[in-house]
Amino acid sequence: MADGLSNKLIARRLDCALATVKNHVHSILDKWECQSRGEAAARYRQKIQGDAEPSGGGTLVELRPGNMTQTNGTTVRNSGMPHRTSAFFN
């Protein structure tokens, strides 16, 4: 979100459902009492620079896909389900 990505692109990058991303974005906006994604992104940037803390407190977590193993050109997730990575994100 701080990188200006849409919910759809965040879902693709994290390999999760669009509804999951929408739920998390909504939770962040509620917890930080933000009116927009831009405001939440600005607070995040301040937090990582050590200038401010989000009003809701808590710990910021950077979301990244779990460890994946490459086998015969197919990426296998920790769950064992095969996943082809998009050239867009490689």
Biotite code that builds the C-alpha atoms (Angstrom):
import biotite.structure as struc

atoms = struc.array([
    struc.Atom([0.000, 0.000, 0.000], chain_id="A", res_id=1, res_name="MET", atom_name="CA", element="C"),
    struc.Atom([2.863, 2.368, 0.833], chain_id="A", res_id=2, res_name="ALA", atom_name="CA", element="C"),
    struc.Atom([4.283, 1.682, -2.637], chain_id="A", res_id=3, res_name="ASP", atom_name="CA", element="C"),
    struc.Atom([1.044, 2.905, -4.224], chain_id="A", res_id=4, res_name="GLY", atom_name="CA", element="C"),
    struc.Atom([-0.084, -0.538, -5.380], chain_id="A", res_id=5, res_name="LEU", atom_name="CA", element="C"),
    struc.Atom([-3.744, -1.318, -5.954], chain_id="A", res_id=6, res_name="SER", atom_name="CA", element="C"),
    struc.Atom([-5.450, -4.034, -3.910], chain_id="A", res_id=7, res_name="ASN", atom_name="CA", element="C"),
    struc.Atom([-5.337, -6.289, -6.969], chain_id="A", res_id=8, res_name="LYS", atom_name="CA", element="C"),
    struc.Atom([-1.569, -5.890, -7.394], chain_id="A", res_id=9, res_name="LEU", atom_name="CA", element="C"),
    struc.Atom([-0.974, -6.392, -3.668], chain_id="A", res_id=10, res_name="ILE", atom_name="CA", element="C"),
    struc.Atom([-2.999, -9.630, -3.837], chain_id="A", res_id=11, res_name="ALA", atom_name="CA", element="C"),
    struc.Atom([-0.933, -10.847, -6.794], chain_id="A", res_id=12, res_name="ARG", atom_name="CA", element="C"),
    struc.Atom([2.353, -9.947, -5.106], chain_id="A", res_id=13, res_name="ARG", atom_name="CA", element="C"),
    struc.Atom([1.396, -11.696, -1.861], chain_id="A", res_id=14, res_name="LEU", atom_name="CA", element="C"),
    struc.Atom([-0.343, -14.579, -3.633], chain_id="A", res_id=15, res_name="ASP", atom_name="CA", element="C"),
    struc.Atom([-3.557, -14.182, -1.681], chain_id="A", res_id=16, res_name="CYS", atom_name="CA", element="C"),
    struc.Atom([-7.200, -13.404, -2.391], chain_id="A", res_id=17, res_name="ALA", atom_name="CA", element="C"),
    struc.Atom([-8.314, -9.887, -3.283], chain_id="A", res_id=18, res_name="LEU", atom_name="CA", element="C"),
    struc.Atom([-10.899, -10.033, -0.471], chain_id="A", res_id=19, res_name="ALA", atom_name="CA", element="C"),
    struc.Atom([-8.099, -10.748, 2.026], chain_id="A", res_id=20, res_name="THR", atom_name="CA", element="C"),
    struc.Atom([-6.192, -7.646, 0.925], chain_id="A", res_id=21, res_name="VAL", atom_name="CA", element="C"),
    struc.Atom([-9.338, -5.500, 1.112], chain_id="A", res_id=22, res_name="LYS", atom_name="CA", element="C"),
    struc.Atom([-9.986, -6.783, 4.629], chain_id="A", res_id=23, res_name="ASN", atom_name="CA", element="C"),
    struc.Atom([-6.439, -5.963, 5.771], chain_id="A", res_id=24, res_name="HIS", atom_name="CA", element="C"),
    struc.Atom([-6.484, -2.500, 4.155], chain_id="A", res_id=25, res_name="VAL", atom_name="CA", element="C"),
    struc.Atom([-9.806, -1.769, 5.866], chain_id="A", res_id=26, res_name="HIS", atom_name="CA", element="C"),
    struc.Atom([-8.392, -2.968, 9.214], chain_id="A", res_id=27, res_name="SER", atom_name="CA", element="C"),
    struc.Atom([-5.307, -0.759, 8.835], chain_id="A", res_id=28, res_name="ILE", atom_name="CA", element="C"),
    struc.Atom([-7.421, 2.301, 8.002], chain_id="A", res_id=29, res_name="LEU", atom_name="CA", element="C"),
    struc.Atom([-9.665, 1.630, 11.021], chain_id="A", res_id=30, res_name="ASP", atom_name="CA", element="C"),
    struc.Atom([-6.865, 0.904, 13.472], chain_id="A", res_id=31, res_name="LYS", atom_name="CA", element="C"),
    struc.Atom([-4.807, 3.939, 12.443], chain_id="A", res_id=32, res_name="TRP", atom_name="CA", element="C"),
    struc.Atom([-7.937, 6.100, 12.143], chain_id="A", res_id=33, res_name="GLU", atom_name="CA", element="C"),
    struc.Atom([-6.964, 7.091, 8.590], chain_id="A", res_id=34, res_name="CYS", atom_name="CA", element="C"),
    struc.Atom([-9.365, 8.495, 6.031], chain_id="A", res_id=35, res_name="GLN", atom_name="CA", element="C"),
    struc.Atom([-7.403, 7.252, 3.004], chain_id="A", res_id=36, res_name="SER", atom_name="CA", element="C"),
    struc.Atom([-4.745, 4.845, 1.789], chain_id="A", res_id=37, res_name="ARG", atom_name="CA", element="C"),
    struc.Atom([-2.470, 7.826, 1.205], chain_id="A", res_id=38, res_name="GLY", atom_name="CA", element="C"),
    struc.Atom([-2.734, 8.910, 4.824], chain_id="A", res_id=39, res_name="GLU", atom_name="CA", element="C"),
    struc.Atom([-1.956, 5.371, 6.010], chain_id="A", res_id=40, res_name="ALA", atom_name="CA", element="C"),
    struc.Atom([1.023, 5.193, 3.631], chain_id="A", res_id=41, res_name="ALA", atom_name="CA", element="C"),
    struc.Atom([2.330, 8.521, 4.960], chain_id="A", res_id=42, res_name="ALA", atom_name="CA", element="C"),
    struc.Atom([2.056, 7.269, 8.552], chain_id="A", res_id=43, res_name="ARG", atom_name="CA", element="C"),
    struc.Atom([3.859, 4.069, 7.600], chain_id="A", res_id=44, res_name="TYR", atom_name="CA", element="C"),
    struc.Atom([6.697, 6.064, 6.028], chain_id="A", res_id=45, res_name="ARG", atom_name="CA", element="C"),
    struc.Atom([6.961, 8.220, 9.156], chain_id="A", res_id=46, res_name="GLN", atom_name="CA", element="C"),
    struc.Atom([7.048, 5.106, 11.320], chain_id="A", res_id=47, res_name="LYS", atom_name="CA", element="C"),
    struc.Atom([9.844, 3.433, 9.375], chain_id="A", res_id=48, res_name="ILE", atom_name="CA", element="C"),
    struc.Atom([11.818, 6.675, 9.551], chain_id="A", res_id=49, res_name="GLN", atom_name="CA", element="C"),
    struc.Atom([11.305, 6.704, 13.320], chain_id="A", res_id=50, res_name="GLY", atom_name="CA", element="C"),
    struc.Atom([9.476, 10.046, 13.297], chain_id="A", res_id=51, res_name="ASP", atom_name="CA", element="C"),
    struc.Atom([6.055, 8.918, 14.538], chain_id="A", res_id=52, res_name="ALA", atom_name="CA", element="C"),
    struc.Atom([4.030, 5.962, 15.724], chain_id="A", res_id=53, res_name="GLU", atom_name="CA", element="C"),
    struc.Atom([0.652, 4.932, 14.288], chain_id="A", res_id=54, res_name="PRO", atom_name="CA", element="C"),
    struc.Atom([-2.196, 6.117, 16.530], chain_id="A", res_id=55, res_name="SER", atom_name="CA", element="C"),
    struc.Atom([-3.436, 2.534, 16.975], chain_id="A", res_id=56, res_name="GLY", atom_name="CA", element="C"),
    struc.Atom([-0.116, 1.369, 18.387], chain_id="A", res_id=57, res_name="GLY", atom_name="CA", element="C"),
    struc.Atom([0.969, -2.157, 17.653], chain_id="A", res_id=58, res_name="GLY", atom_name="CA", element="C"),
    struc.Atom([3.711, -3.474, 15.439], chain_id="A", res_id=59, res_name="THR", atom_name="CA", element="C"),
    struc.Atom([4.151, -2.899, 11.727], chain_id="A", res_id=60, res_name="LEU", atom_name="CA", element="C"),
    struc.Atom([4.667, -6.060, 9.727], chain_id="A", res_id=61, res_name="VAL", atom_name="CA", element="C"),
    struc.Atom([6.001, -6.168, 6.190], chain_id="A", res_id=62, res_name="GLU", atom_name="CA", element="C"),
    struc.Atom([4.006, -8.724, 4.255], chain_id="A", res_id=63, res_name="LEU", atom_name="CA", element="C"),
    struc.Atom([6.023, -10.968, 1.967], chain_id="A", res_id=64, res_name="ARG", atom_name="CA", element="C"),
    struc.Atom([5.264, -14.310, 0.379], chain_id="A", res_id=65, res_name="PRO", atom_name="CA", element="C"),
    struc.Atom([6.591, -17.268, 2.361], chain_id="A", res_id=66, res_name="GLY", atom_name="CA", element="C"),
    struc.Atom([9.645, -19.205, 1.321], chain_id="A", res_id=67, res_name="ASN", atom_name="CA", element="C"),
    struc.Atom([9.101, -20.861, -2.018], chain_id="A", res_id=68, res_name="MET", atom_name="CA", element="C"),
    struc.Atom([10.995, -23.635, -3.710], chain_id="A", res_id=69, res_name="THR", atom_name="CA", element="C"),
    struc.Atom([11.625, -23.719, -7.474], chain_id="A", res_id=70, res_name="GLN", atom_name="CA", element="C"),
    struc.Atom([11.215, -27.158, -9.075], chain_id="A", res_id=71, res_name="THR", atom_name="CA", element="C"),
    struc.Atom([11.242, -27.781, -12.846], chain_id="A", res_id=72, res_name="ASN", atom_name="CA", element="C"),
    struc.Atom([10.189, -24.194, -13.568], chain_id="A", res_id=73, res_name="GLY", atom_name="CA", element="C"),
    struc.Atom([7.270, -24.391, -11.130], chain_id="A", res_id=74, res_name="THR", atom_name="CA", element="C"),
    struc.Atom([7.329, -22.635, -7.788], chain_id="A", res_id=75, res_name="THR", atom_name="CA", element="C"),
    struc.Atom([6.012, -24.696, -4.882], chain_id="A", res_id=76, res_name="VAL", atom_name="CA", element="C"),
    struc.Atom([4.557, -22.874, -1.890], chain_id="A", res_id=77, res_name="ARG", atom_name="CA", element="C"),
    struc.Atom([5.095, -24.016, 1.688], chain_id="A", res_id=78, res_name="ASN", atom_name="CA", element="C"),
    struc.Atom([1.603, -25.511, 1.529], chain_id="A", res_id=79, res_name="SER", atom_name="CA", element="C"),
    struc.Atom([2.832, -27.814, -1.247], chain_id="A", res_id=80, res_name="GLY", atom_name="CA", element="C"),
    struc.Atom([0.521, -26.279, -3.843], chain_id="A", res_id=81, res_name="MET", atom_name="CA", element="C"),
    struc.Atom([2.221, -25.494, -7.166], chain_id="A", res_id=82, res_name="PRO", atom_name="CA", element="C"),
    struc.Atom([2.312, -21.858, -8.238], chain_id="A", res_id=83, res_name="HIS", atom_name="CA", element="C"),
    struc.Atom([3.651, -20.314, -11.455], chain_id="A", res_id=84, res_name="ARG", atom_name="CA", element="C"),
    struc.Atom([5.270, -16.982, -10.766], chain_id="A", res_id=85, res_name="THR", atom_name="CA", element="C"),
    struc.Atom([4.292, -14.073, -12.992], chain_id="A", res_id=86, res_name="SER", atom_name="CA", element="C"),
    struc.Atom([7.052, -12.594, -15.150], chain_id="A", res_id=87, res_name="ALA", atom_name="CA", element="C"),
    struc.Atom([5.731, -9.188, -14.027], chain_id="A", res_id=88, res_name="PHE", atom_name="CA", element="C"),
    struc.Atom([6.949, -9.797, -10.467], chain_id="A", res_id=89, res_name="PHE", atom_name="CA", element="C"),
    struc.Atom([10.196, -11.663, -11.189], chain_id="A", res_id=90, res_name="ASN", atom_name="CA", element="C"),
])
